[in-house]
Amino acid sequence: MITRRAALAGLAAFPALGAAAEQPTFPSKPLTMVVPFPAGGPADIFGRYLAQGMSANLKQSVIVDNKSGVSGVTGMDFVAKSGDAHVMGMMSASAGAIMQSLMPKMPYRPAVDLAPVILVVRIQEVLAVNAKFGVANVKELVAKLKAEPGKYSYGSAGTGGITHLATELFKRETGTDILHVPYRGAAPATNDLIADTVQMALLDIPILLPHIRSGAVKALAVTSDTRALLLPDVPTMRELGYPKVNSDNWYGLGSPGSAPLKDRARIHDAAAAALQSKELIDAYAGVGGIVAGGSSEEFARFQREEVAKWAEIIQLSNVKLE
């Protein structure tokens, strides 16, 4: 015989079951992809192509929102604090791996409050000098810098960014001394490289490529494991005997760490599918980007390796935010 208490308990369960059944499936509304850099730059281009592909896969609009500041930290802090998997962000090497070793207090924990979803793209960097500097290769560059330590200067896209730390890594591995001149972005650094205000720079290939092709600057080496498709005749630093001078820039998709795991998994799958599109692969390649992909666990492991790598360079080179 069913007791009155059991009957009432059974009836009480029905509303809960009904509420669970009515829970909307993810995504239940348009999504936002935060690009933590200004519109028109490489990060914005990579983000918009990815957003377009993900929109088709998720059957919802993915709206790009540019929130720049503090080397990408401002935008990613917005993502971390949103607590909603409908908000994601294009995490840069700076915001995801470097700045936590430089900022006195990060506003979020990069691998906790901001969960790594998928590595989206790698951007190869090229070591270049002013065309009138008088060196034809890395061997001649190293010899010239060693002969006159501290006389010459290099430009970067800003203190603590990957273009700064990559050159500090180059200095350590080659035993050279060259003065750092930070700029507010890669464009002014490139302008001064062309003008011979600084003699050297290590920047993303898309930034320097037009000036390499025009002859205004000379490409000496690519700081990746493999040669660049856009610069097939330029050797890698590994080929030249400096395997540790490896400094691909990168962007990966980050999601709020407090968002449900199943929703983050849905974001991962949609992004992974988009990254397999030939249209996207070709578009990325056209601006010097190499599609990455992989699992969230692989991205998390890569991020940990990047944190450790750049933390060591920051400490050894005594890099401080200016």
N, C-alpha and C positions, 0 to 999 in steps of 0.2 A: 504494500500500500504506500502510495506517495504521501509523505507528510506535508502539512501546510507550509512548513518552513522551506522544504525542498522546492515546493511549487513556486513559492515567492522568489526564491533564489534563481530559479530557472527563468522566470519572467523578467527579473531584473537584468539578466544577461542579454536579453534581446536588444535593448537600445544600444548597448556597447558594441554588439556585433554589427548593428546597423550603421553606427558611426564609423567603425573600421572600414566597412564596405564602401562608405561614401568618401573616404580619403582620396584626394586627387592623385593621379599618378604623376611622377616627375618626368619632364618639366610641366608645370601647370600654368605657366605664364611666360612671356618673353624673358630672355636671359640677357645679362649684361656682361660684356667682356671689357674689363678695365685694361687699357694700355697706359702704363705709367710714364709715358714720354709724349712729347708733342706730336700732333698730327703731321703726317708727311714723311716722318723718319722711318728707318728700317723696321723698328719695333711695330710701328703703326701699320706698315705694309704687311708684315708677317701676320699681325693680329687680324686684319680685315679679311685676308684670304682664308684664314682659319675659321673666322666667325661665319663666313659665307658657307663653307663646307659643313660646319657643325649645325647651322640652321637647317639645312636640308635633312641632315641625319636625325635631328631632334624634333623636327616638325614644329619648331617654334622659332621666332625671330631671335637673333643674337645681335644685340646692339653694342657697338664699340663706343666706349666712353674714355676719352683721354684725360688722365689725372696725373700730371707730371709734377716732379719735385723730389729733391734729396736723392738723386740717382735711382729713382724708381721706388723708393721706400714709401713715399706718400700714397701713391696709388695702391700699392700692395697692402698697406695698412688698412685702407678702406675695405679691401676685399676680406682681409682677415677678420675684421670686426663686423662684417655684415652678417655672419652666421647663417647664410643662405646659399645653398648650392646653385641658385639661379644667378649668383654673382661669382665670376671667376676673373683671373688676371694673368697677363703675360709677364711672368716673373723673369727679371733679368739676372745675369750673373752677379751684378752689384747688389741688388735687393735680396737675392736668394742665397748668396754665399759670401760676399765680401764685406758688406757694410756692418755686419754684426761684430766683426773684429776691429772696426774703426769707430763706430758710434758709441759714445759713453753709455747710452741706454736706447736699445732698439724698442720701438713701440709695439713690436710683435715678435714672437719666437718663430723664426723662418720655417722650421720643419714641423712645428706643432700647431700654432695658431693658423699657419698658412701651409696646408697640406700639399705636397708635391703630387700632381696628377699625371703629367706626361711631359717628357722632354720634347719640345716642338722642333727646334731648329738650331743648328750650329752655324756660326758665321766665322769663316776663316779670316785671320789677320795677316797683314803683310808688313814687313820691316822695309821702310823706304827712306831714301835720303834725297836732299835737293840735288837736282841734276848737275849742278856746278860744284858739288862738294869734292869731286875728284877721286871717288872710290868706285871700283867696278864690281866689287863683291864683298861678302862678309869678312873674308880674310883681310882685305885691305882696310875695311872699316875698323876692325878690331885693332889692327896695327896702328892706324892713325889716332884712334882714341887713346891707346896706351902710350903713344909717343908724346901726346899733349893732354894729360889728364885734367879734366875740369874746364877745358877751354871751350868746348862745344856744348850745345844744348839740344834737348829733344822736347817736342810738344806732345801733350796728351789731351784727352777730352775732359779732363778734370781730376783732381786729387782723389785717390782711392778707387777710381774706376779701373776697369780691366786694362785699358790702354796704358794707364800709368803703371800698374803692377806688373804687366807683361814686360815692360821695358826695364823695370827694376830687376825682374827675373833675368832678362838678357844681360844686364850689367853684372849680376852676381856670377852667372855662368861663364861669362867671357872675361871677367876680371877687369872691366873698364869703368871709367868715371866720366859721366856726362850729366850736365845740369838739367833738372826737370823744370819745365815751364808749363804750368797747368792752364787750360783754357775752359771756357764755358761751352763745351761741346766740341765735336770733331771738326765741324766746318771751319771755325776760326783757327784751329790748330793746323788744318790743311792749308789755309790761306797763308799763314806765316811760314809754313814749310816751303811753299812755292816761292815766297818772297825772300827766302834764305834768312829770315829772322831766327828760326830754329833750323838746325841742319838735319834732324832725323825725327822720325815718328813711326810708331807701330800702331796702325789703325785698321779698322775693318776694311776688307778689300773693296766693297761697294763705294766707300767714301773716296778712296785713292785711285780707283781704277781709271776714271776719265783723265786724270793728270799723269798717270803712268803711260797711258796710250798717247797723250799729247807730247810726252817727253819732258814735262816740267819737273817730274820727280822720277827717281829710278828705284825700281823694286829690287831688293837684294835677296829676300828670303820670305817664305811663308812659315808661320809658326804653328803648323799643324802636322799630324802624322803623315798626311798625304798631300801631294801637290794640288793646287787649285785649278779647277776646270777653266776658270777665266784667265789664269796666268800659268799655262802649262809649262812654260820654259823657266819658271822661277823655282829654284830648289827649296826644299824644306830645311829648317834648322837641324832636323834629325840627320838628313843627308850630309850636312856640313859638319857633323860631329858634336852637335849640341842637342841631344834628345830631350833634355829637361825643359828646353825653351819651347813649351807647348802651351798655347793660350787662346784656344778657340773662344770667341764670345758665344753666348747662347741665350735662348729664351725658352722657358718652360711654362706650362699651364699650372697655376696654383688655385686652390679652392679653400674656403674657410675650413679649418680643422674641426670646427664644431658641427659642420654640416653632416647629415647622415652618410654613412659609408656607401650605401647602395646608390645614393644620388651622385656621389663623387665617381663611383664606378660607371654610372651612365654617362657622365661627362667624359671620362677617359675613353670609353668605347666610341663615342661620337667623334672625339678629336682624332683617335687612332684611325678611324675610317676616313675622315677628311684628309689626313696626311698621306693616304695611299692614292689620292686622286692625282692623275697625271697632270691635270691643269694646275693644281697647287704645287706639285713638285717642280714643274717647269717655271712657274711664276717665282718661286723661291730661288731657283737656280739663276734666274735672270738678274737677281740682285745679290748674288753671292751667298745664298743660304743653302744649307744642306739639310734636308728633312731628317729628323731623328726618329721619334716614336719610341716604342717599347712599353714596358709595364710601369705602373706607379712605383713598384718596389725598386726597379732599376733606376728610375729617376731619383728616388730618395737616396739610393746608394751613391749615385753620381754626385748628388748635391753634397753629401757628407764629405766625399773626396775633395770637392772643390773648396769647401769651407776650410778643411785642414791645409790644403795646398796654399791658399792665399793668406791664411792666418800666419803661416810660417814666413812667407815673403814680407808681410806687413811688419812682423816682429824683427826679422833680420835686417830689414832696410829702414827700420824706425820710421815708418810712414805715419803721419798724423794728418787728420782733417784740418784744412786751413779755413 
